[in-house]
Amino acid sequence: MKNGDLCSIWNYDGKIAYEDIVAATEDFDFRYCIGVGGYGSVYRAQLPCGKVVALKKLHRLEAENPTFDKSFRNEIKFLTEIRHRSIVKLHGFCLHRRSIFFIYEYMEKGSLFCNLRDEVEAVEMDWKKRVEIIKGIAHALSYLHYDCSPPIVHRDISSNNVLLNSSFEAFVADFGTAKMLDLESSNQTIIVGTCGYVAPELTYTLVVTEKCDVYSFGVVALETLMGKHPEEVLSWLSSPISLVNRRLVDMLDNRLPLPRSQLVAQNLVHIATLAFACLNPQPKSRPTMKEVCEEFLFGQTSLGVPLRMISLLQLVNCEMHIRGKIETCNV
């Protein structure tokens, strides 16, 4: 890190980079810590050049674990090769004898998970912002699945792994378990991901496909609309009779007033419909992320009935066609 420029340090002592980081965080003092997880801590650091970055430092025991060394290398492999406006930027990394850490673009608002569970931030994150957050995640996944060669499956899409900047724009993060698809192999793997977001077929097939990310996206999309994990709604999907008397407005985050704008109301209905399509128990029946993004651009139609009258059963019964067009189903 010379003259304020971040350098990638790989299998190298990295004395200058490490000393700059130590100085910026006062040797990783807790005062600079902005988050703690199972695998490491995240610090806010202002570099000599004035740039503010986020440091993800592995806990000492995890840093010595060969599994996490592989995860570390995996994250670097992907984030140094991919470029998308809705994927978090990796500015640098350090593999040091004392610690292992990543240097990321700083996201002022933190994770989507934390914002949805903070009463003040959740209200500031109005319907328009939530719609754009969901669209940003969708475009990032479509890029990974269709614009990268070979395709990349994230495998751990969750509200914890979506970060927000000061404008509530979404950035997909944490590529430690991401996998490149081998079109000539079965792509069998161990189950990874966050409980409550993992596609159900993984438990019995152990085969990872891009449709696993599609399912996880559906969960996050509903979570963003509801303001909480859609655990109860997911249980209803296994028994459609449970959806008969359930209205969409009863599912929406009640900390926000219902949208007055017809366009915003249409967006919410459209996203909910897409989310339910993504949660189809049959992977082949789920839309692709490319189709989801095309729907955002071309598929929206005006509401046939008031928002308050739309039931979840109506949304679930809407089926996606091959061309990516969703029937309105009288919604």
N, C-alpha and C positions, 0 to 999 in steps of 0.2 A: 504494500500500500504506500506508494511514493507520491509526493506532491498531491495528496488527496485522492489519487486514483486507486480504486480497488483492484487487486490482482488475485488471480486464482492460484492458490498454493496447494499443490498435490504431492504427497509423499516427500515433503520438504520441510525443513525446520521453520521456515516462514517467520524469521525473527522480527522483521519490521512490521509485518501485518499483525502478528500476535501482540507486539508491544503497543501498537496503536489501539487495538481493541481493549487491551488491559487498561490503558490510560483512559479511554472513553467511558469505561464502565467501572473504573476504580477497582480493577481485579474482580469483575463480576459481582459487585456489591448488590445486596438485595434491594437497595433503593432504586436500582435501575431495572429491576425485574418487573415485567408487565404480564407475565403468565407462567404457570407451572403445569406441566403435564406428566404423564406416566414415564415418558422417555427423556424429558429434558425441560429446560427453562428457557423462556424468551426474554430478551433484554432490549431496552431502547438505548441506542448509543448515538451520540453526535460526534462525528469524526472531525479531525482538524480542519478539513475543508468546509465544515459547516453542514455537510449532508447528514441527515438523520436516517439510520438504518435499524432493522430489527435483527437481532442475533439469536439464533436457535442453538443452544448449547446442550449437548447430550450430558445426562448425569454420568458421573464417573464410572459406575458399574456398567451402565449401558455402553459406554464408549469402549469398554474392554471386551464386550460381547461380540463374537464374530458375526452373529446375525445382524447386528446393528451396523457393523462395518459394511456389510453388504448393502443394507438399506441406505447408508450414507452415500456409497458409490452409485447406487441406483438413482437417487435423487439428483446427484450431480450430472449423471449421464443424460437424464431427460431434460433437466432445466437449462443445461448449456446448449441443447440442440433445438429446443422448441421456442417459438416466439409468437405470442398472441396477446392482444390487449387485455384479455380476461384471465390470463394465467400469471401468477405472481412471478416477479423477476428475481432471479438469483444473481446478486452482484459479486459474490465471491464465497470462498470456503476455506477452511483451514483444518488440516490434519496435523495436530501438534502433539508432542509427547505428553503434554499436560491435559489437553482437552481437544474435543472435536466440535466444531461449530460451523453453521451456515450464516451467510450474510445476505439478508433479503431486503427487497424494497419494503419500506415501513408503511404499514397499514394502520392509519390513525384510529379507526373504529374497532379494530380487532375482529373476532370471528362473528359470523352470522348467528351462531348458536348463542353467544353471550348477548348480542344485541336484541334478539328475540325475547330473551329472559330478563332484560333490563326495562323497567317500566317507562323510564324517560326516553331511552333510545328507541324502544318499540313504537312509541307514539310518534317520534320524529320520523321514523321509517314508515312513511305513509304508503297508500296503495300504489301510487305511481312509482315510488322508489322500489317497492317490493316487486312490481312487475318487471322493472329493468334489471333487478338482481337476478330474477329467475331467467330472463333472457340472456344475461351475461354468462351464467353457468351453462346454459344450453349451447351457446356459440362456442365456448371453450371446449366442451365435450365433442361437438361436431368436428372441430378442428383436429382434436386428438384422434378421432376415429376415421376421418376422411382426408385430412390434409397432411397427415404424417405417414411416412412409408418406412417400415411397416406400421400399421395402425397401432395406437397406444391405448390400452385400457387402464384407467386410473385405479380402479378396484377399491377405493376408499372415499367415495363421494359422500360427504355428510355436512351438516351445518357447521361442524367444528373445523372442517377443511375448506370452508369458503370464507375468505377475508374481505373486509370492507374498508375502503379508503374514506377520507373525510367527506366525500360526496355520496357515500353509500353505494359506490360502484363495486361490483363483485369481482373477486379474483380467486380462481381455483388454486389451492396450495397442497402441499404434502404429497410428493411423488415417490415416497420411500417404498411403496408396495406396487407401484405401477408396473405394467408388463407390456412388452411388445408382442403383438399377436403373430404367431408363426402359421401362415396359411396352409402349410404342409404338415402340420402336426395336430394332435388332439387338443393341445393347450390345457392339459390337465394340470391342476395346481392344488395347493393347500388352500383352505378357506382363510381369507384375510378380509379386513374391513371392520366397520363399526357395527356393533349389534343394533338391530332396528333399521338398518339401511341395506343390509346384504340381500341380494336376490335369492329367493327361496330355492331355486334349482341348484345352487351351488352346494347345498347340503347333501344332495344325493348324486350329482353328476361330477362334481369337482372340476368341471370344464368352464373356463373363463371365456366369455365372449363380450363384445361391446354391449350386448343387451343387459349385462349385469350392471353396467354404468347407467343404462337407461332406467332400470328399476330404481336405483339409488336416487337418480335425478327426480323421479316421480315422488319419492318420499320427501326430498328436500323442498320440492315445489309446494306440496301440500303443507309442509311445516311452515314455510314462509307465509302462506295464506292464513294459516290457523294461529300462528304465533307460538306453537308448541309441537312436539313430535306427534304425528298422526297415528299413534298406536291403536287407538280405539277405532278409527276409520279403517285401518288396515284389517282389523278383525272383522269388521262389517262386510268387507269385500268377499270373504269366504262364504257368506250367507246373504245373498242379495235381498232376501225378504226383510233383512234388518234396515235396508235403505229406503223402504217404501215411504215412510213418513218423515224422513230426514231431509231438511232443506239446506241448501248451500249457505244461506245467510246465517244459519245456526252454527255452521262449522267455521265461519270466518272469524278472525281475531276480533273479539268484542271490545278491545281497547281502542279500536279505530271506528269512527262513524262509517256507516255504509256510504259508498261513493255516490255523490250527486251527479257526477258526469256519466253520461250514457256510455261514452267511449271507455272509461275506466271500468265500468260494470261489465262491459263486453269482454274486456281483457281478463277480468277475474274469472268469468265463466269459461272463457277459452282456455286459460291456463289450467283450471280445475279439470276440464274435459281432457286436456292433454296429459295431465298428471295421472288420471285414472287409466288412460290408455297405456301409459308407461308402466303401470302396476299390474298389467295383465299377467296372471300366473304362468301363461305360456310364452316363453321368450320370443318365439317366432311371430307371435301376434302383437308384440309391442312395436311401436314405431321406432325408426332409427332416429338418432339425434339430428341427422340431416333433415329428415322429414319434419321433426319438431320445429327446427329453425325455419323451414319453408312455411310451416303453418303460421308462425309468428309474422311472416312477411305477407303471405297471400291468403291465409285460410280464414281470417276472422269475418264473421257475419253479424248482422244486427240481431238483437234479442227479439224473439217472437212474443215473449211474455215478460212481465216485470221480474226483476231480480229476486224479489221476495217469494216468488211462486216457483222457482226452479228447485227441483228435488235432486238429491244425489243419484237416485236411480236413473233419472233422465240422462245425467252426465255419464254414468257408467255404461249405459246402453248405447252411447255413441261409439261407432266403430270407425277405425281409421282405414281408409282405402289405400291401395298400393301406391297411388300417385301422391299420397300424403294429405288428401283432403278429408276433413272430418264432416260427417253429416250433422246438420243442426239438430236433428231429432226433435223438432218443434220447440227447441229451447229459445 
